[in-house]
Amino acid sequence: MNALLSEKVLTVDEMTVKIREAVCSAKDLQNITVKGELLGFKRHTSGHAYFTVMGSEARVACVLFRSNASSVIVWPKDGDEVLVSGKIDIYGARGSYQIYATKLLPLGEGAKARAKEFLKNRLTQEGIFDIRNKRPMPVFPSKVAVITSLTGAAVQDVIKISSQRFPSSELIIIPSLMQGNGAAEEILAAFDCTRNIEGLSLVMLVRGGGSRDDLDVFDEEVVVRAVRSSPVPVITGLGHQIDMTLADIAADSFAPTPSGAAERVFPDSRDVLQYLRASQKHIFINMTNRIERLFDRSNAAFDRLLFNFMKCSFDPARNYIDNSESKLKDMIKYRLNNSQNRLDSLTAALNGASPLNILSNGYAIARKKDGETVKSASSLSPKDKISVQFIDGVVLASVSKVNMIPAVLEEVM
C-alpha cells in the first residue's frame, strides 16, 4: 500500500489530459483517413451528424459538425462503406476517443456514382458546365503552367512534346498530388499559384494512367470550381479514355492522356508554317479588297467633289447667263414693241400722205402728156392732152376750156 502511494498518482482528469496531449501531438493522428462500415448514422436537428465506423474487430465514434456537413454530396446510410477524414481527439466526458470528421465519402460504385451525378446536376444548374463559357485554346501559347506530379510520367511527356513541337513556349511546372489524401487541397493551391503568373497563356492539369478510383479527386467540387474559375483556359489530360471526370467537363478542353493534351496545346511546326502561309494569303486578300474599296470610295468622293465644284463654279455663271438672257429678251421685246409702234405711226403717216390714199378719198391726179403732174389749172391750155388717174384706173382727156377760180387766182397772183 505504501509502495503504491509512494508512486505519483494521477486523477482521472489528469490522465485524460495526458492521453489527449499524446494523441494531439501525434501528427499522423491529426490528419487521418479511415475506411470502415457505417453504423448508427444520425443527423441531429442542429445540423451535426453522429455515427460509428466499424472495422472487423474495432469501432470508433465520429462526429461531423454542421460547418463541414456541406461537403457531403450524398449522405450515406447504415451498412455503406465510407471514408472518413479528420482528426482524432479525446472525449473526456465519456473517457473515449473519437474522430472529429471534416469529410465523409461513401464508397462503392453505386454510392460514388450517385454522389457524382448529384454534384453534376447541381453544378450544371449553376452554369459551371455551360458550353458557352468555354474559351478557345491559344494558337501559339507563350507561357504554359503544368499542374502535375513530379514523379509521374505525365510531366516528362509534356516536356518532350513541347520541346519537339513548339520549343519557344515557356513551361512552368507546378507540383501537386494527383490522388489520395490532400490531393484536392494541393490542386486548389496550384491553381491559386497560376493567378500570380504574368502573361500566362493557359493551364494544363495532367496525370499519368491509373485506376478509376485514383481519379476521384477530379470529381470533387473544389477541384471542379478551381478549373472553371481559372482566369486563363484550362485543358485536362488525366490518363483515362472511358469515363469523364467533372473536371474534364468543366475544363475548356480535355484529352484522354497527357500526351494528347500536349499535342492540342503545342502546335506542330508544319502546322505553324501552314497557318502563317494561310494568314499571309488572308492578309493579302483582305488588303487587296480593302485597297479596292478605298479606291472606289476615293473615286466616288472625287466625283462628288468635282460635281460640287462644278456646281459651285458654274451655277452662278449659269444663273447670270439665264438672268442676262431674260433681260435681253425683255429688252429686245421692249425695243421691238417701240419699233413696231413707231413703224405703225410712220405707216399711218405715210398712208396719210400717199397719193393712193388721196385717190381712195375720191380725188384724182392729172398728168400732162409728158407725165408731169398738173398742179394748177393755169398750167393747162385748151386742146392739151392729159391723163386723169383715179383709184381704179386712168382716163385720157382733152382740155376744152380752162376756167380759173377767182379766189385761187388772186392767191396765185
C-alpha positions as a Python dict, from the first residue, in 0.01 Angstrom:
ca = {
    (1, 'M'): (0, 0, 0),
    (2, 'N'): (276, 242, 94),
    (3, 'A'): (461, 146, -222),
    (4, 'L'): (163, 236, -431),
    (5, 'L'): (123, 569, -251),
    (6, 'S'): (490, 650, -299),
    (7, 'E'): (437, 647, -677),
    (8, 'K'): (282, 951, -846),
    (9, 'V'): (-91, 912, -851),
    (10, 'L'): (-295, 1079, -1131),
    (11, 'T'): (-653, 1178, -1118),
    (12, 'V'): (-880, 1069, -1399),
    (13, 'D'): (-881, 1421, -1532),
    (14, 'E'): (-501, 1440, -1529),
    (15, 'M'): (-473, 1107, -1703),
    (16, 'T'): (-724, 1217, -1967),
    (17, 'V'): (-526, 1537, -2028),
    (18, 'K'): (-204, 1341, -2075),
    (19, 'I'): (-368, 1098, -2316),
    (20, 'R'): (-519, 1391, -2507),
    (21, 'E'): (-182, 1565, -2526),
    (22, 'A'): (-21, 1248, -2655),
    (23, 'V'): (-288, 1200, -2918),
    (24, 'C'): (-288, 1564, -3029),
    (25, 'S'): (90, 1571, -3058),
    (26, 'A'): (88, 1274, -3296),
    (27, 'K'): (73, 1448, -3635),
    (28, 'D'): (-32, 1133, -3817),
    (29, 'L'): (-343, 1122, -3599),
    (30, 'Q'): (-438, 1485, -3670),
    (31, 'N'): (-487, 1435, -4043),
    (32, 'I'): (-613, 1084, -4087),
    (33, 'T'): (-848, 898, -4319),
    (34, 'V'): (-1005, 570, -4217),
    (35, 'K'): (-1224, 326, -4403),
    (36, 'G'): (-1500, 120, -4250),
    (37, 'E'): (-1867, 31, -4237),
    (38, 'L'): (-2113, 300, -4131),
    (39, 'L'): (-2329, 224, -3828),
    (40, 'G'): (-2582, 424, -3628),
    (41, 'F'): (-2585, 723, -3859),
    (42, 'K'): (-2793, 1011, -3723),
    (43, 'R'): (-2831, 1373, -3832),
    (44, 'H'): (-2927, 1600, -3546),
    (45, 'T'): (-3162, 1897, -3582),
    (46, 'S'): (-2861, 2119, -3506),
    (47, 'G'): (-2705, 2010, -3836),
    (48, 'H'): (-2439, 1791, -3680),
    (49, 'A'): (-2408, 1424, -3779),
    (50, 'Y'): (-2314, 1142, -3543),
    (51, 'F'): (-2214, 791, -3648),
    (52, 'T'): (-1980, 498, -3587),
    (53, 'V'): (-1731, 345, -3827),
    (54, 'M'): (-1669, -28, -3777),
    (55, 'G'): (-1378, -244, -3871),
    (56, 'S'): (-1359, -622, -3846),
    (57, 'E'): (-1272, -611, -3473),
    (58, 'A'): (-1291, -246, -3367),
    (59, 'R'): (-1507, 58, -3396),
    (60, 'V'): (-1467, 433, -3349),
    (61, 'A'): (-1723, 705, -3281),
    (62, 'C'): (-1733, 1000, -3520),
    (63, 'V'): (-1890, 1344, -3529),
    (64, 'L'): (-1928, 1569, -3832),
    (65, 'F'): (-2014, 1923, -3734),
    (66, 'R'): (-2254, 2139, -3931),
    (67, 'S'): (-1971, 2360, -4060),
    (68, 'N'): (-1830, 2060, -4253),
    (69, 'A'): (-2160, 1895, -4339),
    (70, 'S'): (-2192, 2095, -4662),
    (71, 'S'): (-1900, 1896, -4807),
    (72, 'V'): (-2109, 1576, -4807),
    (73, 'I'): (-2263, 1542, -5151),
    (74, 'V'): (-2478, 1236, -5081),
    (75, 'W'): (-2546, 1120, -4727),
    (76, 'P'): (-2463, 752, -4675),
    (77, 'K'): (-2683, 503, -4500),
    (78, 'D'): (-2607, 235, -4242),
    (79, 'G'): (-2412, -52, -4388),
    (80, 'D'): (-2236, 163, -4653),
    (81, 'E'): (-1860, 151, -4671),
    (82, 'V'): (-1727, 500, -4616),
    (83, 'L'): (-1410, 705, -4595),
    (84, 'V'): (-1385, 942, -4300),
    (85, 'S'): (-1121, 1216, -4293),
    (86, 'G'): (-1045, 1428, -3990),
    (87, 'K'): (-852, 1423, -3664),
    (88, 'I'): (-859, 1202, -3352),
    (89, 'D'): (-932, 1363, -3019),
    (90, 'I'): (-1028, 1250, -2669),
    (91, 'Y'): (-1382, 1299, -2543),
    (92, 'G'): (-1316, 1314, -2171),
    (93, 'A'): (-1679, 1307, -2060),
    (94, 'R'): (-1708, 952, -2183),
    (95, 'G'): (-1349, 852, -2150),
    (96, 'S'): (-1330, 762, -2517),
    (97, 'Y'): (-1160, 880, -2832),
    (98, 'Q'): (-1345, 976, -3146),
    (99, 'I'): (-1286, 1116, -3491),
    (100, 'Y'): (-1381, 1478, -3550),
    (101, 'A'): (-1460, 1438, -3919),
    (102, 'T'): (-1416, 1700, -4187),
    (103, 'K'): (-1516, 1477, -4479),
    (104, 'L'): (-1747, 1182, -4520),
    (105, 'L'): (-1736, 998, -4852),
    (106, 'P'): (-1946, 691, -4935),
    (107, 'L'): (-1752, 419, -5114),
    (108, 'G'): (-1871, 165, -5366),
    (109, 'E'): (-1955, 226, -5730),
    (110, 'G'): (-2321, 295, -5663),
    (111, 'A'): (-2256, 549, -5388),
    (112, 'K'): (-1984, 729, -5582),
    (113, 'A'): (-2195, 736, -5897),
    (114, 'R'): (-2489, 885, -5706),
    (115, 'A'): (-2265, 1145, -5543),
    (116, 'K'): (-2108, 1238, -5877),
    (117, 'E'): (-2444, 1265, -6051),
    (118, 'F'): (-2589, 1475, -5771),
    (119, 'L'): (-2293, 1716, -5781),
    (120, 'K'): (-2302, 1728, -6160),
    (121, 'N'): (-2669, 1827, -6163),
    (122, 'R'): (-2616, 2096, -5903),
    (123, 'L'): (-2317, 2247, -6082),
    (124, 'T'): (-2500, 2227, -6414),
    (125, 'Q'): (-2778, 2441, -6270),
    (126, 'E'): (-2514, 2695, -6167),
    (127, 'G'): (-2380, 2708, -6524),
    (128, 'I'): (-2041, 2560, -6438),
    (129, 'F'): (-2056, 2327, -6739),
    (130, 'D'): (-2222, 2573, -6979),
    (131, 'I'): (-2053, 2528, -7315),
    (132, 'R'): (-2096, 2899, -7387),
    (133, 'N'): (-1842, 2974, -7113),
    (134, 'K'): (-1569, 2763, -7268),
    (135, 'R'): (-1272, 2955, -7404),
    (136, 'P'): (-1065, 2864, -7712),
    (137, 'M'): (-712, 2738, -7676),
    (138, 'P'): (-448, 2996, -7776),
    (139, 'V'): (-298, 2920, -8115),
    (140, 'F'): (59, 2999, -8006),
    (141, 'P'): (90, 2968, -7626),
    (142, 'S'): (387, 3166, -7499),
    (143, 'K'): (369, 3053, -7136),
    (144, 'V'): (203, 2735, -7007),
    (145, 'A'): (155, 2624, -6646),
    (146, 'V'): (152, 2245, -6592),
    (147, 'I'): (-11, 2116, -6272),
    (148, 'T'): (102, 1758, -6221),
    (149, 'S'): (303, 1520, -6007),
    (150, 'L'): (680, 1544, -6041),
    (151, 'T'): (713, 1167, -6001),
    (152, 'G'): (474, 1069, -6278),
    (153, 'A'): (538, 1015, -6646),
    (154, 'A'): (292, 1288, -6742),
    (155, 'V'): (535, 1574, -6681),
    (156, 'Q'): (803, 1407, -6895),
    (157, 'D'): (555, 1354, -7179),
    (158, 'V'): (452, 1721, -7175),
    (159, 'I'): (814, 1843, -7167),
    (160, 'K'): (913, 1616, -7454),
    (161, 'I'): (623, 1707, -7682),
    (162, 'S'): (653, 2082, -7614),
    (163, 'S'): (1025, 2079, -7695),
    (164, 'Q'): (963, 1889, -8019),
    (165, 'R'): (662, 2078, -8145),
    (166, 'F'): (685, 2432, -8003),
    (167, 'P'): (1012, 2490, -7813),
    (168, 'S'): (957, 2866, -7788),
    (169, 'S'): (681, 2812, -7533),
    (170, 'E'): (784, 2852, -7168),
    (171, 'L'): (678, 2572, -6932),
    (172, 'I'): (611, 2635, -6562),
    (173, 'I'): (577, 2312, -6366),
    (174, 'I'): (362, 2340, -6051),
    (175, 'P'): (393, 2016, -5848),
    (176, 'S'): (85, 1871, -5681),
    (177, 'L'): (-54, 1544, -5558),
    (178, 'M'): (-280, 1387, -5818),
    (179, 'Q'): (-454, 1132, -5595),
    (180, 'G'): (-513, 1037, -5233),
    (181, 'N'): (-547, 1244, -4920),
    (182, 'G'): (-468, 1611, -4958),
    (183, 'A'): (-469, 1598, -5340),
    (184, 'A'): (-770, 1828, -5375),
    (185, 'E'): (-615, 2090, -5146),
    (186, 'E'): (-284, 2083, -5334),
    (187, 'I'): (-455, 2111, -5673),
    (188, 'L'): (-655, 2409, -5544),
    (189, 'A'): (-332, 2571, -5416),
    (190, 'A'): (-166, 2508, -5752),
    (191, 'F'): (-444, 2688, -5935),
    (192, 'D'): (-408, 2977, -5691),
    (193, 'C'): (-39, 2995, -5787),
    (194, 'T'): (-126, 3031, -6157),
    (195, 'R'): (-310, 3355, -6084),
    (196, 'N'): (22, 3519, -5997),
    (197, 'I'): (198, 3421, -6321),
    (198, 'E'): (215, 3722, -6552),
    (199, 'G'): (148, 3659, -6920),
    (200, 'L'): (18, 3306, -6867),
    (201, 'S'): (-149, 3158, -7177),
    (202, 'L'): (-319, 2852, -7032),
    (203, 'V'): (-309, 2581, -6763),
    (204, 'M'): (-260, 2208, -6817),
    (205, 'L'): (-394, 1971, -6548),
    (206, 'V'): (-241, 1631, -6629),
    (207, 'R'): (-160, 1297, -6468),
    (208, 'G'): (-48, 953, -6583),
    (209, 'G'): (-258, 641, -6602),
    (210, 'G'): (-405, 455, -6308),
    (211, 'S'): (-725, 303, -6179),
    (212, 'R'): (-1057, 487, -6199),
    (213, 'D'): (-1059, 522, -5821),
    (214, 'D'): (-745, 733, -5845),
    (215, 'L'): (-947, 992, -6039),
    (216, 'D'): (-1197, 1057, -5759),
    (217, 'V'): (-1020, 1380, -5665),
    (218, 'F'): (-1115, 1526, -6004),
    (219, 'D'): (-1482, 1477, -5918),
    (220, 'E'): (-1451, 1685, -5601),
    (221, 'E'): (-1632, 2017, -5602),
    (222, 'V'): (-1332, 2230, -5501),
    (223, 'V'): (-1128, 2095, -5794),
    (224, 'V'): (-1411, 2145, -6042),
    (225, 'R'): (-1463, 2504, -5929),
    (226, 'A'): (-1089, 2572, -5942),
    (227, 'V'): (-1081, 2457, -6305),
    (228, 'R'): (-1380, 2668, -6405),
    (229, 'S'): (-1269, 2983, -6220),
    (230, 'S'): (-921, 2989, -6375),
    (231, 'P'): (-856, 3328, -6541),
    (232, 'V'): (-696, 3152, -6841),
    (233, 'P'): (-813, 2849, -7042),
    (234, 'V'): (-764, 2505, -6884),
    (235, 'I'): (-707, 2173, -7060),
    (236, 'T'): (-712, 1838, -6878),
    (237, 'G'): (-530, 1517, -6962),
    (238, 'L'): (-599, 1275, -6679),
    (239, 'G'): (-495, 945, -6836),
    (240, 'H'): (-832, 783, -6891),
    (241, 'Q'): (-1040, 720, -7202),
    (242, 'I'): (-1365, 566, -7076),
    (243, 'D'): (-1509, 785, -6804),
    (244, 'M'): (-1501, 1166, -6796),
    (245, 'T'): (-1447, 1338, -6465),
    (246, 'L'): (-1633, 1652, -6366),
    (247, 'A'): (-1306, 1842, -6401),
    (248, 'D'): (-1292, 1730, -6766),
    (249, 'I'): (-1643, 1864, -6823),
    (250, 'A'): (-1563, 2196, -6653),
    (251, 'A'): (-1238, 2245, -6845),
    (252, 'D'): (-1225, 2449, -7165),
    (253, 'S'): (-1080, 2144, -7342),
    (254, 'F'): (-976, 1792, -7247),
    (255, 'A'): (-782, 1498, -7384),
    (256, 'P'): (-770, 1136, -7273),
    (257, 'T'): (-396, 1145, -7197),
    (258, 'P'): (-127, 1399, -7107),
    (259, 'S'): (34, 1342, -7447),
    (260, 'G'): (-295, 1411, -7622),
    (261, 'A'): (-339, 1730, -7422),
    (262, 'A'): (16, 1843, -7507),
    (263, 'E'): (-44, 1782, -7879),
    (264, 'R'): (-353, 2002, -7863),
    (265, 'V'): (-171, 2277, -7676),
    (266, 'F'): (158, 2294, -7868),
    (267, 'P'): (124, 2343, -8244),
    (268, 'D'): (342, 2143, -8480),
    (269, 'S'): (598, 2348, -8673),
    (270, 'R'): (446, 2231, -9001),
    (271, 'D'): (104, 2346, -8884),
    (272, 'V'): (258, 2678, -8785),
    (273, 'L'): (409, 2721, -9131),
    (274, 'Q'): (79, 2633, -9294),
    (275, 'Y'): (-100, 2875, -9064),
    (276, 'L'): (144, 3154, -9148),
    (277, 'R'): (103, 3094, -9520),
    (278, 'A'): (-274, 3092, -9488),
    (279, 'S'): (-255, 3408, -9277),
    (280, 'Q'): (-32, 3574, -9536),
    (281, 'K'): (-279, 3487, -9811),
    (282, 'H'): (-569, 3602, -9599),
    (283, 'I'): (-396, 3931, -9521),
    (284, 'F'): (-310, 3984, -9890),
    (285, 'I'): (-669, 3921, -9997),
    (286, 'N'): (-805, 4145, -9724),
    (287, 'M'): (-560, 4423, -9807),
    (288, 'T'): (-637, 4394, -10178),
    (289, 'N'): (-1009, 4410, -10114),
    (290, 'R'): (-962, 4697, -9874),
    (291, 'I'): (-748, 4890, -10125),
    (292, 'E'): (-1011, 4832, -10394),
    (293, 'R'): (-1284, 4953, -10162),
    (294, 'L'): (-1077, 5257, -10067),
    (295, 'F'): (-1006, 5324, -10436),
    (296, 'D'): (-1378, 5301, -10519),
    (297, 'R'): (-1460, 5526, -10227),
    (298, 'S'): (-1192, 5777, -10331),
    (299, 'N'): (-1326, 5781, -10688),
    (300, 'A'): (-1677, 5834, -10562),
    (301, 'A'): (-1555, 6109, -10331),
    (302, 'F'): (-1365, 6270, -10619),
    (303, 'D'): (-1673, 6256, -10841),
    (304, 'R'): (-1881, 6417, -10567),
    (305, 'L'): (-1613, 6679, -10513),
    (306, 'L'): (-1591, 6753, -10886),
    (307, 'F'): (-1967, 6772, -10913),
    (308, 'N'): (-1989, 7009, -10619),
    (309, 'F'): (-1701, 7215, -10759),
    (310, 'M'): (-1865, 7236, -11100),
    (311, 'K'): (-2193, 7318, -10937),
    (312, 'C'): (-2038, 7587, -10723),
    (313, 'S'): (-1833, 7728, -11016),
    (314, 'F'): (-2086, 7719, -11300),
    (315, 'D'): (-2415, 7765, -11128),
    (316, 'P'): (-2355, 8138, -11064),
    (317, 'A'): (-2242, 8181, -11426),
    (318, 'R'): (-2540, 7983, -11548),
    (319, 'N'): (-2769, 8192, -11333),
    (320, 'Y'): (-2605, 8509, -11461),
    (321, 'I'): (-2646, 8394, -11820),
    (322, 'D'): (-3006, 8295, -11759),
    (323, 'N'): (-3077, 8630, -11598),
    (324, 'S'): (-2896, 8816, -11878),
    (325, 'E'): (-3083, 8616, -12139),
    (326, 'S'): (-3412, 8702, -11973),
    (327, 'K'): (-3318, 9068, -11951),
    (328, 'L'): (-3201, 9066, -12313),
    (329, 'K'): (-3526, 8909, -12425),
    (330, 'D'): (-3722, 9168, -12231),
    (331, 'M'): (-3509, 9447, -12381),
    (332, 'I'): (-3547, 9310, -12735),
    (333, 'K'): (-3919, 9275, -12683),
    (334, 'Y'): (-3933, 9628, -12549),
    (335, 'R'): (-3731, 9759, -12844),
    (336, 'L'): (-3942, 9563, -13091),
    (337, 'N'): (-4259, 9698, -12938),
    (338, 'N'): (-4125, 10053, -12959),
    (339, 'S'): (-4010, 9997, -13316),
    (340, 'Q'): (-4343, 9844, -13405),
    (341, 'N'): (-4523, 10140, -13256),
    (342, 'R'): (-4300, 10383, -13448),
    (343, 'L'): (-4347, 10179, -13765),
    (344, 'D'): (-4719, 10183, -13713),
    (345, 'S'): (-4705, 10561, -13667),
    (346, 'L'): (-4486, 10610, -13974),
    (347, 'T'): (-4704, 10377, -14175),
    (348, 'A'): (-5007, 10572, -14073),
    (349, 'A'): (-4836, 10897, -14164),
    (350, 'L'): (-4712, 10752, -14490),
    (351, 'N'): (-5052, 10620, -14573),
    (352, 'G'): (-5194, 10962, -14498),
    (353, 'A'): (-4953, 11122, -14743),
    (354, 'S'): (-4978, 10854, -15009),
    (355, 'P'): (-5144, 10956, -15338),
    (356, 'L'): (-5325, 10629, -15341),
    (357, 'N'): (-5477, 10714, -15010),
    (358, 'I'): (-5582, 11051, -15152),
    (359, 'L'): (-5729, 10884, -15456),
    (360, 'S'): (-5927, 10647, -15234),
    (361, 'N'): (-6099, 10951, -15089),
    (362, 'G'): (-6242, 11046, -15438),
    (363, 'Y'): (-5961, 11262, -15563),
    (364, 'A'): (-5778, 11221, -15899),
    (365, 'I'): (-5433, 11306, -16032),
    (366, 'A'): (-5397, 11484, -16368),
    (367, 'R'): (-5079, 11448, -16567),
    (368, 'K'): (-4965, 11612, -16886),
    (369, 'K'): (-4866, 11422, -17187),
    (370, 'D'): (-4507, 11419, -17071),
    (371, 'G'): (-4612, 11276, -16735),
    (372, 'E'): (-4574, 11596, -16541),
    (373, 'T'): (-4833, 11628, -16269),
    (374, 'V'): (-5077, 11905, -16321),
    (375, 'K'): (-5064, 12108, -16008),
    (376, 'S'): (-5262, 12408, -16130),
    (377, 'A'): (-5530, 12471, -16388),
    (378, 'S'): (-5333, 12764, -16513),
    (379, 'S'): (-5068, 12530, -16645),
    (380, 'L'): (-5311, 12390, -16898),
    (381, 'S'): (-5439, 12527, -17224),
    (382, 'P'): (-5732, 12427, -17437),
    (383, 'K'): (-5666, 12125, -17652),
    (384, 'D'): (-5393, 11995, -17416),
    (385, 'K'): (-5395, 11621, -17382),
    (386, 'I'): (-5397, 11496, -17022),
    (387, 'S'): (-5442, 11173, -16835),
    (388, 'V'): (-5655, 11158, -16523),
    (389, 'Q'): (-5571, 10886, -16274),
    (390, 'F'): (-5844, 10759, -16044),
    (391, 'I'): (-5810, 10494, -15771),
    (392, 'D'): (-5930, 10228, -16007),
    (393, 'G'): (-5799, 10344, -16346),
    (394, 'V'): (-5670, 10619, -16585),
    (395, 'V'): (-5883, 10834, -16821),
    (396, 'L'): (-5736, 11017, -17122),
    (397, 'A'): (-5889, 11357, -17174),
    (398, 'S'): (-5854, 11671, -17382),
    (399, 'V'): (-5878, 12019, -17228),
    (400, 'S'): (-6154, 12211, -17397),
    (401, 'K'): (-6157, 12513, -17169),
    (402, 'V'): (-5974, 12639, -16862),
    (403, 'N'): (-6184, 12822, -16602),
    (404, 'M'): (-5985, 12971, -16319),
    (405, 'I'): (-6135, 13017, -15973),
    (406, 'P'): (-6105, 13382, -15883),
    (407, 'A'): (-6005, 13340, -15521),
    (408, 'V'): (-5740, 13091, -15616),
    (409, 'L'): (-5624, 13314, -15896),
    (410, 'E'): (-5590, 13603, -15661),
    (411, 'E'): (-5392, 13389, -15422),
    (412, 'V'): (-5176, 13280, -15711),
    (413, 'M'): (-5131, 13633, -15827),
}
